[in-house]
Amino acid sequence: MKVKTSHLMPGYVLQKDIIGKSNRPIALKGTELTEHQIQMIRKFLIDTVEIDEPLSGNKPSKKVKEQTEEKKAVDNIRSASIQDKENGYKYFLKVYKNVVNVFKEQFLQWQQSMPISIPDLRNAIIPLLEELENIDANVIFSLHHYARSDEYIFHHSVATSLISAFIAKEMGYRRGEWIQVGLAGVLCDCGMAKMDTDVIQKQGSLTSEEFKNIKKHPQTSYAMIKDLPSLTSGVQLAVLQHHERGNGEGYPLGMTLNKVHPYARIIAVADSYHAMATTTCYRKARNLVNVIEELHISTIRLYDLDVVNTFLNIFSNWLEHSKVVLNNGITGEIVFVNKQEPTRPIVKSNDSDDIFSLEQLPELYIDKIIG
């Protein structure tokens, strides 16, 4: 049935995609509308939409109620209940998922050539970044589990923001600075909204021409934010430079590391880590330990040594006492981590008194981290 957008209510389900003037979708068929999504649709001056029969009593469903509660959790994070705080990780994850949804809605607006609203983005991301003072590395090394491949870009932007800010915090940056690093992290891929949708959602490997176009996104992202007076020059440069590499073979400008802003050097590591650890449309996720090894091996060639060492230290502290499965099927607990070789720890078997030093046994490696 056709309904005027002025009459929409939370809980209505879209019967057809809503397509904007640029022929990109604003909202997809099957979406169960929240109040926030309704306001977004109205911003695009859409007169009517096709919906299924309203839910019973025009009341929001359980799903809509949960989404509304998550939005409130972001808006009112400082006044969250003691019970929420005690739930720790669950509370953080709840807020994280809501911020991903907010970013997704913003991204759809950018696809329709609407400008970036920094106040709206800050209102969502900064309370989440502030929660880094209340969480540990377990959260950081779990984020890749929650990104669906069809929504990778939204999860990746928020996760890159969090991981970048976490690294900066551990490097000793002042609170205001690591917040700025996180803000730069969430904006780095905003230019992907201007890329061909078929390419960014393509299943399988990109052609050389498609990858060439994707590599333009740092410049596009920079163009979208360079005139926004509320952003510092550090944030703007980080967005432009986050794919530059130490050997000068990065993009878009082929700069060497000494010319790259410190914020961009941090984001480069966070961005690479999450991309390799997460399943995307282009490729499957890699083993987490293999990702850390790749960053370690590539440091001299590609990344800032201080940034990678900080990230390896975070990983080492998190890994110690974790339960793992080795490639030979043995399950055990890590009893010692050499921070110079964090992926080659000493593991004690759960089934015997056997101890395996992976530094001395190159044929063995960690297949899974299970807790």
Summary of the structure (lengths in Angstrom):
residues: 371
radius of gyration: 22.1
end to end distance: 49.5
largest distance: 70.9
contacts: 1173
relative contact order: 0.08
helix: 54%
strand: 10%
